[in-house]
């Protein structure tokens, strides 16, 4: 069954590298399919387009860069690094998430042992362990800075130097639940168990926080627009809200009928996608401020609503997935391009 997914997409222009990135923020889990049952994702993937094999445990996430993919298993000590030939390294690690670094063939993993670990993707060797004081919720690379930002369940966000392995900054964020970074690598947004999100600016001598105030319920998710000019947040007040990243000024809101649990910005910066607690997915126009269309029907999700979504890099397609199936949608027409089961 497919529970989480992500599309291959560049997180920023990288002429020296040029690979497509598979984001781990929304990770994917196929990998248990037999060789005859492959998910062909099209030209957005590398030359090989599937991972196959008899995976005994339930793989719940993976991330990829270039010709390497890392997968992890929920509740079992297994982190697997794959290449085109199959599994290359199997490490006994309890992992809650993985993400590849843009340079150097490295990846970071994090989880309940309180450490963010940096691995060599080619050899499987542990390079660094960035120790936290509690469960690590997520880690994101600050592009071009040689640093990563992490979130700890103990109510702290950290910025780490990957050369020295030292924590450059420790930022208080009580109840923190996640963070996302700007493509510029010098800012990130955090959200926590309260109605405000925070924008952190690392360009000065000391990090400066800008509050995004306007939600009347806990913020459940946030995403940064590719241009870095806007941020979108979703909350338990049934709203998705657009903010000016430079000033924190509220720009627009989209009302829903339930909690907004996931948000994403399209590559063109003109549309946002949201998902509610029931799994209802909708596309909104930032320019005209209205709902364009929804995605999902009982047949596609095996009688159940979607559990997640991912936008393709071209912005013309959207992947939705549930416990019994997945579908690729045309974002312009709302029509189904492909689905499983059919």
Buried (B, 14 or more C-beta within 10 A) or exposed (E): BBBBBBBBBBBBEBEEEEBBBBBBBBBBBBBBBEEEEBBEBEEBBBEBBBBBBEBEEBBBBBBBBBBBBBBBBBEBEBBBBBBEEEBBBBBEBBBBBBBBBBBEBBBBBBBEBBBBBBBBBEEBEBBBEBEBEEBBBBBBBBBBBBBBBBBBBBBBBBBBBBEEEEBBBEBEBEEBBBBBBBBBBBBBBBBBEBBBBBBBBBEEEEBEBBEBEBBEBBBBBBBBBBEBBBBBBBBBBBBBBBBBBEEBEBBBBBEBEEBBBBBBBBBEBBBBBBBBBBBBBBBBBBEEEEEBBEBBEEEBBBEBBBBBBBBBBBBBBBBBBBBBBBBBBBBEEEEBEBBBEE
